Amino acid sequence: MAEKEPIKKKGRAVRSRRGNALRAGRGGEEDRLAAHVCGRVREMRLARGWSLEALAAASGVSRSMLSEIERGRANPTLAVAWRIARAFGVSLADLVEAPESVSAITVIRAADRAYLYRSEELCTIRTLSPLHLEKDVEFYEVKLGLGGELRSAPHFTGTREFLTVHKGRVRIESGRDRETLGQGDSATYPADVAHALVNAGRGEAVLFLVVIYR
């Protein structure tokens, strides 16, 4: 699984030279809003697996400006924020939603494509844990079509995976070991060796996967 980078707020933000900026650095509400927007841009970019160059190409905003925004060193004007939001396929309101309006409960909606980690014909992976947190535990929903499989190179030493089958049958491969699970079965296995999840049934398999890094 791809590792998520933490989002860090760095210092006092620099005002944009253009008008109508989402300015920070003055403290209070505006400071929190600007920090939220900067973090949101980075979060959404990483969720899509985009480089800064890819976002620059999609939005028409320069790579250097995007880098400054993500670091909290520059604040986007409304025009720049709109271009970034359009590149992500979301509304400007979604991008600049004030942090104080967000509940302390973090909700990941089923339809939120920002959490779609991988989408292929025979393998779909959806992240079920917040993207912006630095964490040692990751939670995923994995769907394997008929004949589908998910093969992974060894993770860091000591990494383990915990799996519960919600639907179908799944064969776990961990190093030289093999085990087949049915609906409702759970298993844990080393993930610091080559490992795989293989659909061993006659229809779609749905499973919940927890990755623990040590």
PyMOL CGO cylinders between C-alpha atoms (Angstrom):
from pymol import cmd
from pymol.cgo import CYLINDER

trace = [
    CYLINDER, 0.00, 0.00, 0.00, 1.24, 3.50, -0.69, 0.3, 1, 1, 1, 1, 1, 1,
    CYLINDER, 1.24, 3.50, -0.69, 2.37, 5.42, 2.37, 0.3, 1, 1, 1, 1, 1, 1,
    CYLINDER, 2.37, 5.42, 2.37, 0.63, 8.68, 3.18, 0.3, 1, 1, 1, 1, 1, 1,
    CYLINDER, 0.63, 8.68, 3.18, 2.67, 11.70, 3.99, 0.3, 1, 1, 1, 1, 1, 1,
    CYLINDER, 2.67, 11.70, 3.99, 1.68, 13.87, 6.96, 0.3, 1, 1, 1, 1, 1, 1,
    CYLINDER, 1.68, 13.87, 6.96, 0.46, 17.36, 6.31, 0.3, 1, 1, 1, 1, 1, 1,
    CYLINDER, 0.46, 17.36, 6.31, 2.34, 19.92, 8.33, 0.3, 1, 1, 1, 1, 1, 1,
    CYLINDER, 2.34, 19.92, 8.33, 1.67, 23.60, 8.81, 0.3, 1, 1, 1, 1, 1, 1,
    CYLINDER, 1.67, 23.60, 8.81, 4.87, 25.56, 8.41, 0.3, 1, 1, 1, 1, 1, 1,
    CYLINDER, 4.87, 25.56, 8.41, 5.21, 29.02, 9.78, 0.3, 1, 1, 1, 1, 1, 1,
    CYLINDER, 5.21, 29.02, 9.78, 3.44, 32.22, 8.79, 0.3, 1, 1, 1, 1, 1, 1,
    CYLINDER, 3.44, 32.22, 8.79, 1.88, 32.21, 5.34, 0.3, 1, 1, 1, 1, 1, 1,
    CYLINDER, 1.88, 32.21, 5.34, 2.99, 34.77, 2.76, 0.3, 1, 1, 1, 1, 1, 1,
    CYLINDER, 2.99, 34.77, 2.76, 0.36, 36.99, 1.23, 0.3, 1, 1, 1, 1, 1, 1,
    CYLINDER, 0.36, 36.99, 1.23, -0.29, 36.66, -2.45, 0.3, 1, 1, 1, 1, 1, 1,
    CYLINDER, -0.29, 36.66, -2.45, 0.50, 39.69, -4.59, 0.3, 1, 1, 1, 1, 1, 1,
    CYLINDER, 0.50, 39.69, -4.59, -2.80, 39.31, -6.39, 0.3, 1, 1, 1, 1, 1, 1,
    CYLINDER, -2.80, 39.31, -6.39, -6.13, 40.46, -5.04, 0.3, 1, 1, 1, 1, 1, 1,
    CYLINDER, -6.13, 40.46, -5.04, -8.95, 38.48, -3.47, 0.3, 1, 1, 1, 1, 1, 1,
    CYLINDER, -8.95, 38.48, -3.47, -6.50, 36.09, -1.84, 0.3, 1, 1, 1, 1, 1, 1,
    CYLINDER, -6.50, 36.09, -1.84, -7.45, 33.57, 0.81, 0.3, 1, 1, 1, 1, 1, 1,
    CYLINDER, -7.45, 33.57, 0.81, -4.99, 35.23, 3.14, 0.3, 1, 1, 1, 1, 1, 1,
    CYLINDER, -4.99, 35.23, 3.14, -3.46, 33.76, 6.27, 0.3, 1, 1, 1, 1, 1, 1,
    CYLINDER, -3.46, 33.76, 6.27, -0.83, 35.05, 8.67, 0.3, 1, 1, 1, 1, 1, 1,
    CYLINDER, -0.83, 35.05, 8.67, -3.23, 37.45, 10.39, 0.3, 1, 1, 1, 1, 1, 1,
    CYLINDER, -3.23, 37.45, 10.39, -4.30, 34.91, 13.00, 0.3, 1, 1, 1, 1, 1, 1,
    CYLINDER, -4.30, 34.91, 13.00, -7.73, 33.69, 13.97, 0.3, 1, 1, 1, 1, 1, 1,
    CYLINDER, -7.73, 33.69, 13.97, -10.28, 32.55, 11.45, 0.3, 1, 1, 1, 1, 1, 1,
    CYLINDER, -10.28, 32.55, 11.45, -8.38, 33.54, 8.29, 0.3, 1, 1, 1, 1, 1, 1,
    CYLINDER, -8.38, 33.54, 8.29, -5.24, 31.75, 9.47, 0.3, 1, 1, 1, 1, 1, 1,
    CYLINDER, -5.24, 31.75, 9.47, -7.17, 28.52, 10.11, 0.3, 1, 1, 1, 1, 1, 1,
    CYLINDER, -7.17, 28.52, 10.11, -8.97, 28.76, 6.78, 0.3, 1, 1, 1, 1, 1, 1,
    CYLINDER, -8.97, 28.76, 6.78, -5.76, 29.27, 4.80, 0.3, 1, 1, 1, 1, 1, 1,
    CYLINDER, -5.76, 29.27, 4.80, -4.04, 26.37, 6.58, 0.3, 1, 1, 1, 1, 1, 1,
    CYLINDER, -4.04, 26.37, 6.58, -7.06, 24.19, 5.83, 0.3, 1, 1, 1, 1, 1, 1,
    CYLINDER, -7.06, 24.19, 5.83, -7.01, 25.07, 2.11, 0.3, 1, 1, 1, 1, 1, 1,
    CYLINDER, -7.01, 25.07, 2.11, -3.27, 24.41, 1.83, 0.3, 1, 1, 1, 1, 1, 1,
    CYLINDER, -3.27, 24.41, 1.83, -3.65, 21.05, 3.55, 0.3, 1, 1, 1, 1, 1, 1,
    CYLINDER, -3.65, 21.05, 3.55, -6.69, 20.17, 1.48, 0.3, 1, 1, 1, 1, 1, 1,
    CYLINDER, -6.69, 20.17, 1.48, -4.81, 20.73, -1.79, 0.3, 1, 1, 1, 1, 1, 1,
    CYLINDER, -4.81, 20.73, -1.79, -2.01, 18.39, -0.71, 0.3, 1, 1, 1, 1, 1, 1,
    CYLINDER, -2.01, 18.39, -0.71, -4.44, 15.80, 0.65, 0.3, 1, 1, 1, 1, 1, 1,
    CYLINDER, -4.44, 15.80, 0.65, -6.47, 15.66, -2.58, 0.3, 1, 1, 1, 1, 1, 1,
    CYLINDER, -6.47, 15.66, -2.58, -3.36, 15.53, -4.76, 0.3, 1, 1, 1, 1, 1, 1,
    CYLINDER, -3.36, 15.53, -4.76, -1.85, 12.62, -2.82, 0.3, 1, 1, 1, 1, 1, 1,
    CYLINDER, -1.85, 12.62, -2.82, -5.18, 10.79, -2.77, 0.3, 1, 1, 1, 1, 1, 1,
    CYLINDER, -5.18, 10.79, -2.77, -5.16, 10.78, -6.57, 0.3, 1, 1, 1, 1, 1, 1,
    CYLINDER, -5.16, 10.78, -6.57, -1.52, 9.78, -6.79, 0.3, 1, 1, 1, 1, 1, 1,
    CYLINDER, -1.52, 9.78, -6.79, -0.71, 12.97, -8.71, 0.3, 1, 1, 1, 1, 1, 1,
    CYLINDER, -0.71, 12.97, -8.71, 2.67, 14.67, -8.80, 0.3, 1, 1, 1, 1, 1, 1,
    CYLINDER, 2.67, 14.67, -8.80, 2.90, 18.44, -8.54, 0.3, 1, 1, 1, 1, 1, 1,
    CYLINDER, 2.90, 18.44, -8.54, 3.61, 18.46, -12.27, 0.3, 1, 1, 1, 1, 1, 1,
    CYLINDER, 3.61, 18.46, -12.27, 0.40, 16.55, -12.98, 0.3, 1, 1, 1, 1, 1, 1,
    CYLINDER, 0.40, 16.55, -12.98, -1.68, 18.97, -10.90, 0.3, 1, 1, 1, 1, 1, 1,
    CYLINDER, -1.68, 18.97, -10.90, 0.02, 21.92, -12.57, 0.3, 1, 1, 1, 1, 1, 1,
    CYLINDER, 0.02, 21.92, -12.57, -0.87, 20.54, -15.99, 0.3, 1, 1, 1, 1, 1, 1,
    CYLINDER, -0.87, 20.54, -15.99, -4.48, 19.88, -14.98, 0.3, 1, 1, 1, 1, 1, 1,
    CYLINDER, -4.48, 19.88, -14.98, -5.05, 23.22, -13.26, 0.3, 1, 1, 1, 1, 1, 1,
    CYLINDER, -5.05, 23.22, -13.26, -2.89, 25.65, -15.21, 0.3, 1, 1, 1, 1, 1, 1,
    CYLINDER, -2.89, 25.65, -15.21, -1.25, 26.75, -11.93, 0.3, 1, 1, 1, 1, 1, 1,
    CYLINDER, -1.25, 26.75, -11.93, 2.54, 26.62, -11.90, 0.3, 1, 1, 1, 1, 1, 1,
    CYLINDER, 2.54, 26.62, -11.90, 4.34, 23.85, -10.06, 0.3, 1, 1, 1, 1, 1, 1,
    CYLINDER, 4.34, 23.85, -10.06, 6.26, 26.36, -7.93, 0.3, 1, 1, 1, 1, 1, 1,
    CYLINDER, 6.26, 26.36, -7.93, 3.04, 28.10, -6.86, 0.3, 1, 1, 1, 1, 1, 1,
    CYLINDER, 3.04, 28.10, -6.86, 1.41, 24.77, -5.99, 0.3, 1, 1, 1, 1, 1, 1,
    CYLINDER, 1.41, 24.77, -5.99, 4.46, 23.79, -3.94, 0.3, 1, 1, 1, 1, 1, 1,
    CYLINDER, 4.46, 23.79, -3.94, 4.33, 27.08, -2.02, 0.3, 1, 1, 1, 1, 1, 1,
    CYLINDER, 4.33, 27.08, -2.02, 0.59, 26.64, -1.40, 0.3, 1, 1, 1, 1, 1, 1,
    CYLINDER, 0.59, 26.64, -1.40, 0.99, 23.09, -0.10, 0.3, 1, 1, 1, 1, 1, 1,
    CYLINDER, 0.99, 23.09, -0.10, 3.75, 24.21, 2.26, 0.3, 1, 1, 1, 1, 1, 1,
    CYLINDER, 3.75, 24.21, 2.26, 1.59, 27.00, 3.63, 0.3, 1, 1, 1, 1, 1, 1,
    CYLINDER, 1.59, 27.00, 3.63, 3.99, 29.64, 2.33, 0.3, 1, 1, 1, 1, 1, 1,
    CYLINDER, 3.99, 29.64, 2.33, 1.57, 31.21, -0.16, 0.3, 1, 1, 1, 1, 1, 1,
    CYLINDER, 1.57, 31.21, -0.16, -2.18, 31.63, -0.21, 0.3, 1, 1, 1, 1, 1, 1,
    CYLINDER, -2.18, 31.63, -0.21, -4.16, 31.08, -3.42, 0.3, 1, 1, 1, 1, 1, 1,
    CYLINDER, -4.16, 31.08, -3.42, -6.31, 33.81, -4.88, 0.3, 1, 1, 1, 1, 1, 1,
    CYLINDER, -6.31, 33.81, -4.88, -9.91, 32.86, -5.53, 0.3, 1, 1, 1, 1, 1, 1,
    CYLINDER, -9.91, 32.86, -5.53, -9.06, 32.42, -9.21, 0.3, 1, 1, 1, 1, 1, 1,
    CYLINDER, -9.06, 32.42, -9.21, -6.20, 30.02, -8.40, 0.3, 1, 1, 1, 1, 1, 1,
    CYLINDER, -6.20, 30.02, -8.40, -8.31, 28.12, -5.86, 0.3, 1, 1, 1, 1, 1, 1,
    CYLINDER, -8.31, 28.12, -5.86, -11.04, 27.76, -8.47, 0.3, 1, 1, 1, 1, 1, 1,
    CYLINDER, -11.04, 27.76, -8.47, -8.59, 26.34, -11.02, 0.3, 1, 1, 1, 1, 1, 1,
    CYLINDER, -8.59, 26.34, -11.02, -7.30, 23.82, -8.48, 0.3, 1, 1, 1, 1, 1, 1,
    CYLINDER, -7.30, 23.82, -8.48, -10.83, 22.80, -7.47, 0.3, 1, 1, 1, 1, 1, 1,
    CYLINDER, -10.83, 22.80, -7.47, -11.81, 22.36, -11.13, 0.3, 1, 1, 1, 1, 1, 1,
    CYLINDER, -11.81, 22.36, -11.13, -8.74, 20.16, -11.73, 0.3, 1, 1, 1, 1, 1, 1,
    CYLINDER, -8.74, 20.16, -11.73, -9.85, 17.91, -8.84, 0.3, 1, 1, 1, 1, 1, 1,
    CYLINDER, -9.85, 17.91, -8.84, -13.45, 17.85, -10.08, 0.3, 1, 1, 1, 1, 1, 1,
    CYLINDER, -13.45, 17.85, -10.08, -14.86, 19.43, -6.92, 0.3, 1, 1, 1, 1, 1, 1,
    CYLINDER, -14.86, 19.43, -6.92, -16.56, 22.73, -6.18, 0.3, 1, 1, 1, 1, 1, 1,
    CYLINDER, -16.56, 22.73, -6.18, -14.71, 25.73, -4.81, 0.3, 1, 1, 1, 1, 1, 1,
    CYLINDER, -14.71, 25.73, -4.81, -16.87, 25.44, -1.67, 0.3, 1, 1, 1, 1, 1, 1,
    CYLINDER, -16.87, 25.44, -1.67, -15.61, 21.88, -1.10, 0.3, 1, 1, 1, 1, 1, 1,
    CYLINDER, -15.61, 21.88, -1.10, -12.00, 23.05, -1.39, 0.3, 1, 1, 1, 1, 1, 1,
    CYLINDER, -12.00, 23.05, -1.39, -12.26, 26.05, 0.94, 0.3, 1, 1, 1, 1, 1, 1,
    CYLINDER, -12.26, 26.05, 0.94, -14.71, 24.65, 3.47, 0.3, 1, 1, 1, 1, 1, 1,
    CYLINDER, -14.71, 24.65, 3.47, -13.87, 26.30, 6.79, 0.3, 1, 1, 1, 1, 1, 1,
    CYLINDER, -13.87, 26.30, 6.79, -12.29, 23.89, 9.31, 0.3, 1, 1, 1, 1, 1, 1,
    CYLINDER, -12.29, 23.89, 9.31, -14.57, 25.06, 12.13, 0.3, 1, 1, 1, 1, 1, 1,
    CYLINDER, -14.57, 25.06, 12.13, -17.59, 23.91, 10.11, 0.3, 1, 1, 1, 1, 1, 1,
    CYLINDER, -17.59, 23.91, 10.11, -16.23, 20.35, 10.03, 0.3, 1, 1, 1, 1, 1, 1,
    CYLINDER, -16.23, 20.35, 10.03, -17.44, 17.97, 12.72, 0.3, 1, 1, 1, 1, 1, 1,
    CYLINDER, -17.44, 17.97, 12.72, -14.96, 16.37, 15.10, 0.3, 1, 1, 1, 1, 1, 1,
    CYLINDER, -14.96, 16.37, 15.10, -16.23, 13.10, 13.62, 0.3, 1, 1, 1, 1, 1, 1,
    CYLINDER, -16.23, 13.10, 13.62, -14.36, 12.23, 10.43, 0.3, 1, 1, 1, 1, 1, 1,
    CYLINDER, -14.36, 12.23, 10.43, -16.72, 10.70, 7.87, 0.3, 1, 1, 1, 1, 1, 1,
    CYLINDER, -16.72, 10.70, 7.87, -15.66, 9.04, 4.64, 0.3, 1, 1, 1, 1, 1, 1,
    CYLINDER, -15.66, 9.04, 4.64, -18.63, 8.90, 2.30, 0.3, 1, 1, 1, 1, 1, 1,
    CYLINDER, -18.63, 8.90, 2.30, -19.03, 5.90, 0.01, 0.3, 1, 1, 1, 1, 1, 1,
    CYLINDER, -19.03, 5.90, 0.01, -19.28, 8.19, -3.03, 0.3, 1, 1, 1, 1, 1, 1,
    CYLINDER, -19.28, 8.19, -3.03, -16.15, 10.25, -2.23, 0.3, 1, 1, 1, 1, 1, 1,
    CYLINDER, -16.15, 10.25, -2.23, -13.79, 9.37, -5.08, 0.3, 1, 1, 1, 1, 1, 1,
    CYLINDER, -13.79, 9.37, -5.08, -10.88, 11.08, -3.32, 0.3, 1, 1, 1, 1, 1, 1,
    CYLINDER, -10.88, 11.08, -3.32, -10.58, 7.88, -1.27, 0.3, 1, 1, 1, 1, 1, 1,
    CYLINDER, -10.58, 7.88, -1.27, -10.55, 5.57, -4.28, 0.3, 1, 1, 1, 1, 1, 1,
    CYLINDER, -10.55, 5.57, -4.28, -6.98, 4.33, -3.99, 0.3, 1, 1, 1, 1, 1, 1,
    CYLINDER, -6.98, 4.33, -3.99, -7.07, 2.01, -6.99, 0.3, 1, 1, 1, 1, 1, 1,
    CYLINDER, -7.07, 2.01, -6.99, -9.72, 1.26, -9.59, 0.3, 1, 1, 1, 1, 1, 1,
    CYLINDER, -9.72, 1.26, -9.59, -9.22, -1.46, -12.18, 0.3, 1, 1, 1, 1, 1, 1,
    CYLINDER, -9.22, -1.46, -12.18, -11.54, -3.92, -13.85, 0.3, 1, 1, 1, 1, 1, 1,
    CYLINDER, -11.54, -3.92, -13.85, -10.70, -6.78, -11.45, 0.3, 1, 1, 1, 1, 1, 1,
    CYLINDER, -10.70, -6.78, -11.45, -9.39, -4.89, -8.42, 0.3, 1, 1, 1, 1, 1, 1,
    CYLINDER, -9.39, -4.89, -8.42, -10.81, -1.88, -6.60, 0.3, 1, 1, 1, 1, 1, 1,
    CYLINDER, -10.81, -1.88, -6.60, -9.29, -0.50, -3.39, 0.3, 1, 1, 1, 1, 1, 1,
    CYLINDER, -9.29, -0.50, -3.39, -10.95, 2.19, -1.30, 0.3, 1, 1, 1, 1, 1, 1,
    CYLINDER, -10.95, 2.19, -1.30, -9.21, 3.85, 1.64, 0.3, 1, 1, 1, 1, 1, 1,
    CYLINDER, -9.21, 3.85, 1.64, -11.31, 3.79, 4.82, 0.3, 1, 1, 1, 1, 1, 1,
    CYLINDER, -11.31, 3.79, 4.82, -8.86, 5.71, 7.02, 0.3, 1, 1, 1, 1, 1, 1,
    CYLINDER, -8.86, 5.71, 7.02, -8.23, 9.49, 6.87, 0.3, 1, 1, 1, 1, 1, 1,
    CYLINDER, -8.23, 9.49, 6.87, -5.71, 10.45, 4.21, 0.3, 1, 1, 1, 1, 1, 1,
    CYLINDER, -5.71, 10.45, 4.21, -4.15, 13.42, 5.98, 0.3, 1, 1, 1, 1, 1, 1,
    CYLINDER, -4.15, 13.42, 5.98, -2.97, 11.67, 9.13, 0.3, 1, 1, 1, 1, 1, 1,
    CYLINDER, -2.97, 11.67, 9.13, 0.47, 10.21, 9.72, 0.3, 1, 1, 1, 1, 1, 1,
    CYLINDER, 0.47, 10.21, 9.72, -0.34, 6.77, 10.97, 0.3, 1, 1, 1, 1, 1, 1,
    CYLINDER, -0.34, 6.77, 10.97, 0.94, 3.27, 11.58, 0.3, 1, 1, 1, 1, 1, 1,
    CYLINDER, 0.94, 3.27, 11.58, -2.41, 1.68, 10.69, 0.3, 1, 1, 1, 1, 1, 1,
    CYLINDER, -2.41, 1.68, 10.69, -4.24, 1.81, 7.34, 0.3, 1, 1, 1, 1, 1, 1,
    CYLINDER, -4.24, 1.81, 7.34, -7.73, 0.49, 6.64, 0.3, 1, 1, 1, 1, 1, 1,
    CYLINDER, -7.73, 0.49, 6.64, -8.99, -0.53, 3.19, 0.3, 1, 1, 1, 1, 1, 1,
    CYLINDER, -8.99, -0.53, 3.19, -11.97, -2.04, 1.42, 0.3, 1, 1, 1, 1, 1, 1,
    CYLINDER, -11.97, -2.04, 1.42, -10.83, -4.34, -1.39, 0.3, 1, 1, 1, 1, 1, 1,
    CYLINDER, -10.83, -4.34, -1.39, -13.05, -5.73, -4.15, 0.3, 1, 1, 1, 1, 1, 1,
    CYLINDER, -13.05, -5.73, -4.15, -11.74, -8.48, -6.41, 0.3, 1, 1, 1, 1, 1, 1,
    CYLINDER, -11.74, -8.48, -6.41, -13.63, -9.42, -9.53, 0.3, 1, 1, 1, 1, 1, 1,
    CYLINDER, -13.63, -9.42, -9.53, -13.82, -12.99, -10.80, 0.3, 1, 1, 1, 1, 1, 1,
    CYLINDER, -13.82, -12.99, -10.80, -10.22, -14.08, -11.31, 0.3, 1, 1, 1, 1, 1, 1,
    CYLINDER, -10.22, -14.08, -11.31, -8.90, -10.87, -9.73, 0.3, 1, 1, 1, 1, 1, 1,
    CYLINDER, -8.90, -10.87, -9.73, -5.90, -10.65, -7.44, 0.3, 1, 1, 1, 1, 1, 1,
    CYLINDER, -5.90, -10.65, -7.44, -3.86, -8.12, -5.49, 0.3, 1, 1, 1, 1, 1, 1,
    CYLINDER, -3.86, -8.12, -5.49, -0.15, -8.84, -5.36, 0.3, 1, 1, 1, 1, 1, 1,
    CYLINDER, -0.15, -8.84, -5.36, 2.21, -6.78, -3.23, 0.3, 1, 1, 1, 1, 1, 1,
    CYLINDER, 2.21, -6.78, -3.23, 5.97, -6.55, -2.77, 0.3, 1, 1, 1, 1, 1, 1,
    CYLINDER, 5.97, -6.55, -2.77, 7.27, -6.87, 0.81, 0.3, 1, 1, 1, 1, 1, 1,
    CYLINDER, 7.27, -6.87, 0.81, 6.42, -3.92, 3.07, 0.3, 1, 1, 1, 1, 1, 1,
    CYLINDER, 6.42, -3.92, 3.07, 8.67, -2.65, 5.85, 0.3, 1, 1, 1, 1, 1, 1,
    CYLINDER, 8.67, -2.65, 5.85, 10.07, -5.20, 8.30, 0.3, 1, 1, 1, 1, 1, 1,
    CYLINDER, 10.07, -5.20, 8.30, 7.48, -6.20, 10.89, 0.3, 1, 1, 1, 1, 1, 1,
    CYLINDER, 7.48, -6.20, 10.89, 4.45, -5.15, 8.85, 0.3, 1, 1, 1, 1, 1, 1,
    CYLINDER, 4.45, -5.15, 8.85, 1.38, -7.37, 9.24, 0.3, 1, 1, 1, 1, 1, 1,
    CYLINDER, 1.38, -7.37, 9.24, -2.00, -7.42, 7.54, 0.3, 1, 1, 1, 1, 1, 1,
    CYLINDER, -2.00, -7.42, 7.54, -5.36, -8.33, 9.07, 0.3, 1, 1, 1, 1, 1, 1,
    CYLINDER, -5.36, -8.33, 9.07, -8.06, -9.51, 6.70, 0.3, 1, 1, 1, 1, 1, 1,
    CYLINDER, -8.06, -9.51, 6.70, -11.79, -10.20, 7.03, 0.3, 1, 1, 1, 1, 1, 1,
    CYLINDER, -11.79, -10.20, 7.03, -13.79, -11.60, 4.11, 0.3, 1, 1, 1, 1, 1, 1,
    CYLINDER, -13.79, -11.60, 4.11, -17.16, -9.91, 3.77, 0.3, 1, 1, 1, 1, 1, 1,
    CYLINDER, -17.16, -9.91, 3.77, -18.20, -11.71, 0.60, 0.3, 1, 1, 1, 1, 1, 1,
    CYLINDER, -18.20, -11.71, 0.60, -16.88, -14.57, -1.54, 0.3, 1, 1, 1, 1, 1, 1,
    CYLINDER, -16.88, -14.57, -1.54, -13.75, -16.68, -1.12, 0.3, 1, 1, 1, 1, 1, 1,
    CYLINDER, -13.75, -16.68, -1.12, -10.17, -15.40, -0.99, 0.3, 1, 1, 1, 1, 1, 1,
    CYLINDER, -10.17, -15.40, -0.99, -6.81, -17.19, -1.03, 0.3, 1, 1, 1, 1, 1, 1,
    CYLINDER, -6.81, -17.19, -1.03, -4.06, -15.56, 1.01, 0.3, 1, 1, 1, 1, 1, 1,
    CYLINDER, -4.06, -15.56, 1.01, -0.47, -16.02, -0.09, 0.3, 1, 1, 1, 1, 1, 1,
    CYLINDER, -0.47, -16.02, -0.09, 2.26, -14.91, 2.32, 0.3, 1, 1, 1, 1, 1, 1,
    CYLINDER, 2.26, -14.91, 2.32, 5.74, -16.05, 1.43, 0.3, 1, 1, 1, 1, 1, 1,
    CYLINDER, 5.74, -16.05, 1.43, 5.39, -19.82, 0.92, 0.3, 1, 1, 1, 1, 1, 1,
    CYLINDER, 5.39, -19.82, 0.92, 2.20, -20.12, 2.97, 0.3, 1, 1, 1, 1, 1, 1,
    CYLINDER, 2.20, -20.12, 2.97, -1.30, -20.42, 1.48, 0.3, 1, 1, 1, 1, 1, 1,
    CYLINDER, -1.30, -20.42, 1.48, -4.74, -20.30, 3.12, 0.3, 1, 1, 1, 1, 1, 1,
    CYLINDER, -4.74, -20.30, 3.12, -8.27, -19.96, 1.74, 0.3, 1, 1, 1, 1, 1, 1,
    CYLINDER, -8.27, -19.96, 1.74, -10.94, -17.95, 3.58, 0.3, 1, 1, 1, 1, 1, 1,
    CYLINDER, -10.94, -17.95, 3.58, -14.71, -17.86, 3.13, 0.3, 1, 1, 1, 1, 1, 1,
    CYLINDER, -14.71, -17.86, 3.13, -17.34, -15.30, 4.05, 0.3, 1, 1, 1, 1, 1, 1,
    CYLINDER, -17.34, -15.30, 4.05, -16.93, -14.14, 7.66, 0.3, 1, 1, 1, 1, 1, 1,
    CYLINDER, -16.93, -14.14, 7.66, -13.45, -15.62, 8.05, 0.3, 1, 1, 1, 1, 1, 1,
    CYLINDER, -13.45, -15.62, 8.05, -10.53, -13.53, 9.28, 0.3, 1, 1, 1, 1, 1, 1,
    CYLINDER, -10.53, -13.53, 9.28, -6.77, -13.99, 9.19, 0.3, 1, 1, 1, 1, 1, 1,
    CYLINDER, -6.77, -13.99, 9.19, -3.52, -12.22, 9.95, 0.3, 1, 1, 1, 1, 1, 1,
    CYLINDER, -3.52, -12.22, 9.95, -0.23, -12.77, 8.16, 0.3, 1, 1, 1, 1, 1, 1,
    CYLINDER, -0.23, -12.77, 8.16, 3.23, -11.26, 7.61, 0.3, 1, 1, 1, 1, 1, 1,
    CYLINDER, 3.23, -11.26, 7.61, 3.31, -8.54, 4.96, 0.3, 1, 1, 1, 1, 1, 1,
    CYLINDER, 3.31, -8.54, 4.96, 7.08, -7.97, 5.04, 0.3, 1, 1, 1, 1, 1, 1,
    CYLINDER, 7.08, -7.97, 5.04, 7.39, -10.78, 2.49, 0.3, 1, 1, 1, 1, 1, 1,
    CYLINDER, 7.39, -10.78, 2.49, 5.86, -11.02, -0.98, 0.3, 1, 1, 1, 1, 1, 1,
    CYLINDER, 5.86, -11.02, -0.98, 2.13, -11.55, -0.47, 0.3, 1, 1, 1, 1, 1, 1,
    CYLINDER, 2.13, -11.55, -0.47, -1.11, -11.69, -2.41, 0.3, 1, 1, 1, 1, 1, 1,
    CYLINDER, -1.11, -11.69, -2.41, -4.89, -11.80, -2.14, 0.3, 1, 1, 1, 1, 1, 1,
    CYLINDER, -4.89, -11.80, -2.14, -6.51, -13.92, -4.82, 0.3, 1, 1, 1, 1, 1, 1,
    CYLINDER, -6.51, -13.92, -4.82, -10.22, -14.32, -5.60, 0.3, 1, 1, 1, 1, 1, 1,
    CYLINDER, -10.22, -14.32, -5.60, -10.75, -18.07, -5.20, 0.3, 1, 1, 1, 1, 1, 1,
    CYLINDER, -10.75, -18.07, -5.20, -14.53, -18.04, -5.64, 0.3, 1, 1, 1, 1, 1, 1,
    CYLINDER, -14.53, -18.04, -5.64, -17.03, -17.93, -8.47, 0.3, 1, 1, 1, 1, 1, 1,
    CYLINDER, -17.03, -17.93, -8.47, -18.04, -14.29, -8.09, 0.3, 1, 1, 1, 1, 1, 1,
    CYLINDER, -18.04, -14.29, -8.09, -16.89, -10.97, -6.70, 0.3, 1, 1, 1, 1, 1, 1,
    CYLINDER, -16.89, -10.97, -6.70, -14.97, -11.03, -3.42, 0.3, 1, 1, 1, 1, 1, 1,
    CYLINDER, -14.97, -11.03, -3.42, -15.23, -8.15, -0.94, 0.3, 1, 1, 1, 1, 1, 1,
    CYLINDER, -15.23, -8.15, -0.94, -12.82, -7.90, 1.97, 0.3, 1, 1, 1, 1, 1, 1,
    CYLINDER, -12.82, -7.90, 1.97, -11.65, -5.47, 4.61, 0.3, 1, 1, 1, 1, 1, 1,
    CYLINDER, -11.65, -5.47, 4.61, -7.92, -5.10, 5.05, 0.3, 1, 1, 1, 1, 1, 1,
    CYLINDER, -7.92, -5.10, 5.05, -5.98, -3.51, 7.91, 0.3, 1, 1, 1, 1, 1, 1,
    CYLINDER, -5.98, -3.51, 7.91, -2.25, -2.87, 7.43, 0.3, 1, 1, 1, 1, 1, 1,
    CYLINDER, -2.25, -2.87, 7.43, -0.15, -2.34, 10.58, 0.3, 1, 1, 1, 1, 1, 1,
    CYLINDER, -0.15, -2.34, 10.58, 3.36, -0.95, 10.23, 0.3, 1, 1, 1, 1, 1, 1,
    CYLINDER, 3.36, -0.95, 10.23, 5.91, -1.44, 13.00, 0.3, 1, 1, 1, 1, 1, 1,
]
cmd.load_cgo(trace, "trace")
